[in-house]
C-alpha cells in the first residue's frame, strides 16, 4: 500500500472518493468538501490547508481516504482546544500549526476514515492511516493531530494508547415513529407542549409564509438571499464569515437533492432561512439567518419545521448543530460526541489525558441529568 497527501481534492476523481463514502454521508461527500475548496471557504487564507490522506494499492487504485487539514488556528471546529493551545504556548511550546481530520465548520458526527467495507485489508488500511497521522506530526514536529466527531465504529477500531479520547455533548431530536407533529407533542410534559404551541401560534399570527425547498425548487436567487442571512448571523455573533457566496452556489449545482432549505417569506420577499442536509436516517441542521427580528422565528424554522419534515419523511434523527441548552425544552435530548487526539509532547499528553477524564465524568453527569430529571418528555 502507498500513502499520498493531496492538497486539492480535485487532484483525484470524484468517483474514487465517493466509492469509499459508503454511508453516503453528505459532509464527507466529494461535492461538499470540494465545494469548500473551490469556493476558497477552505484555503490557506482561512487557515485551513488541505492535506488529504490517500491510500493506494499496487494497482494504483484508491482504497482508503481521510479528509485532513493543516490548521493555523482552532476556529470552525466545535471541539474547543483553545485552552490547550494557551497552556502549551505559555509553557514555551508552539501549538500551531496542528493536524486535524474534520469537516470544516461542521459539528456533525460521521466517517473520518473511509474504506470500502468489502476490502479484506480493512484493518490494515485503517491502522496505516492512523500511523500516517502520527508520522506527519513526528516528522514535522507538530504539536498534535485531532480527529473530530468520530463515530462509535471508529472509536471501537481505534485501539491505540497514543490517542486520547475526548467526550463532548450535543442535543439531538429522535423520531419515536411519530405520524404527526401532534404525536410528538403528546409525549412532552404539559408545560413544554403548551410552550411550543404558543410559540408556533405566534408565528402563525404573523404574515409570514413558510416553505420547505429542495432539489429543483432551489435557485441562485434564493441562495443569494440566504448568503445575506448568513452574513447577518455572523455579524450578530461577532464571528468570521468563512463560507463564501460561491460555496452556496456550488452546493446548488452539485448537492441540491441533499439539501432542505426552510425559508420564511414576508410580502413575497424571502426574509429568513434555515439550511439542512438530508441523509437516509438523519437531518442535519447547519446555518440559519434572518433580516427580520421576529420572536420565535428561529425556533420555528430550525427546530419545529425540521421536526415536521423528519416525521413526514420518516427520518430518525434531527441534529441541529453544536451547543444550545434551549433545545432541551423543544424535545431534544443530550447525546455524547467524541473526538480523538494525538499529542506529541509526553508531559502535555499526560495533562490532556487527565483533563479529558475529569471532563468526561462531568459531561456524563450532565447527560444523565438532562435526560432524566430535566427531560422534556412526560414518560421519563
Secondary structure, 3 states (H helix, E strand, C coil): CEEEEECCHHHCCHHHHHCCCCCCCHHHCHHHHHHHHHCCCCCHHHCEEECEEEEECCCCCEEEEECCEEECCCCCCCCCCHHHHHHHHHCCCCCCCEEEECCCCCCCCCCCCEECCCCCCHHHHHHHHHHHHHHHHHHCCCCEEEECCCCHHHHHHCCCCCEEEEEEEEEEEECCCCCCHHHHHCCECHHHHHHHHHHHHHHHCCCEEEEEECHHHCCHHHHHHHHHHHHHHHHHHCCCCCCCHHHHHHHHHHCHHHEEEEEEEECCEEEEEEEEEECCCEEEEEEEEECCCCCCHHHHHHHHHHHHHHHHHCCCEEEEEECCHHHHHHCCEEEEEEEEEEECCHHHHHHHHHHHHHHHHHHHHHHHHHHCCCCCECCC
